[in-house]
Structure formats: structure tokens, C-alpha cells
Amino acid sequence: MEMVVIPKADLQTMIKNAVIEAMITSSSQVEVAKVEPENELLTRKQVQRIFNVSLPTLTRWVDKNILPCLRINRCIRYRASDVQKALQLKKGGV
């Protein structure tokens, strides 16, 4: 087996060109899904900042069904519409 040495700059250029070519070829085949704002999914960090609470507090809220979440593999996401409803409840004194 023969080893080929490629300079870092050349390798970066080759990878960049391959990615660009793949994006151009697939862009005509892929239809971009339109995400409506109320269906947007938020991360735990985003929701933590919105409510200004700790991550354990978010976990308690999920356990108490105050704020529903979606589990996608190991990731936890919150629907923007659910967060909006919880914000309205919080402002109302709940």
C-alpha cells in the first residue's frame, strides 16, 4: 500500500469543493420544509433563557406537566407554542 501526502490547504480545498458540489446537486432534489413559528422547536438552553430558570426547574416542570417536551433520541425539545402558553400562565400568576 502506498501512502499519499496531501498538503492541508489542498485537502481543505478538495473537501470544500466536494461539499459545494454535493449541495448544488442535492439542492434541486431537496424540498425545504417551511417551519411555522408556532411549530418551531426550542432547545433546553433557549427555554431556560426565556423563563430565566435553571435546567433542573425545567425538568420539574416537565415532570409536573407544566411545560410539555418532546424527546428526540437523547435530545429534549419544546414546541414554541407550548412555551408561549406557559409564558402566558406565568404572567397570569400561575
C-alpha positions as CSV (number, residue, x, y, z in Angstrom):
1,M,0.0,0.0,0.0
2,E,1.3,3.4,-1.0
3,M,0.8,6.5,1.2
4,V,0.0,9.8,-0.4
5,V,0.7,13.1,1.3
6,I,-1.6,15.9,0.6
7,P,-0.9,19.4,2.0
8,K,-3.5,20.6,4.4
9,A,-4.6,23.6,2.2
10,D,-5.1,21.3,-0.8
11,L,-7.2,18.9,1.3
12,Q,-9.3,21.7,2.6
13,T,-9.9,23.0,-0.9
14,M,-10.8,19.5,-2.1
15,I,-13.3,19.0,0.7
16,K,-14.8,22.4,0.3
17,N,-15.3,21.8,-3.5
18,A,-16.9,18.4,-2.8
19,V,-19.3,19.8,-0.3
20,I,-20.3,22.7,-2.6
21,E,-20.8,20.2,-5.5
22,A,-22.9,17.9,-3.3
23,M,-25.0,20.9,-2.1
24,I,-25.6,22.1,-5.7
25,T,-26.6,18.6,-6.9
26,S,-28.9,17.9,-3.9
27,S,-30.5,21.4,-3.8
28,S,-32.6,20.6,-6.8
29,Q,-33.8,17.3,-5.2
30,V,-34.4,18.5,-1.7
31,E,-37.6,20.4,-0.9
32,V,-37.1,22.8,2.1
33,A,-39.7,22.3,4.8
34,K,-41.3,25.5,5.9
35,V,-41.4,25.7,9.7
36,E,-44.2,27.8,11.1
37,P,-43.2,29.8,14.1
38,E,-45.7,28.1,16.4
39,N,-44.3,24.7,15.4
40,E,-40.6,25.7,15.9
41,L,-38.7,23.5,18.3
42,L,-36.6,25.1,21.0
43,T,-33.7,23.7,23.0
44,R,-33.5,23.5,26.7
45,K,-31.0,26.3,26.8
46,Q,-33.3,28.6,24.8
47,V,-36.2,27.8,27.0
48,Q,-34.1,28.3,30.1
49,R,-33.1,31.8,28.9
50,I,-36.7,32.7,28.0
51,F,-38.0,31.8,31.5
52,N,-34.8,32.7,33.3
53,V,-34.8,29.4,35.3
54,S,-32.4,26.6,35.9
55,L,-32.3,23.4,33.9
56,P,-33.5,21.3,36.9
57,T,-36.5,23.7,37.1
58,L,-37.4,22.9,33.5
59,T,-37.1,19.2,34.3
60,R,-39.5,19.6,37.3
61,W,-41.9,21.5,35.0
62,V,-41.9,18.6,32.5
63,D,-42.4,16.1,35.3
64,K,-45.4,18.1,36.7
65,N,-46.8,18.6,33.1
66,I,-46.4,22.4,33.4
67,L,-44.4,22.5,30.2
68,P,-44.6,19.5,27.8
69,C,-41.5,18.5,25.9
70,L,-40.6,16.2,23.0
71,R,-37.8,13.7,23.4
72,I,-36.0,13.1,20.1
73,N,-33.4,10.4,20.8
74,R,-31.4,11.9,23.6
75,C,-32.4,15.5,22.9
76,I,-35.2,17.4,24.6
77,R,-37.1,20.0,22.6
78,Y,-40.0,22.3,23.4
79,R,-42.7,23.5,21.0
80,A,-42.7,27.3,20.7
81,S,-46.5,27.2,21.1
82,D,-46.2,25.3,24.4
83,V,-43.6,27.7,25.6
84,Q,-45.8,30.7,24.7
85,K,-48.7,29.1,26.6
86,A,-46.5,28.5,29.7
87,L,-45.3,32.1,29.5
88,Q,-48.9,33.4,29.5
89,L,-49.7,31.3,32.5
90,K,-46.6,32.5,34.3
91,K,-47.5,36.2,33.6
92,G,-51.0,35.4,34.9
93,G,-49.6,34.4,38.3
94,V,-49.5,30.6,38.0
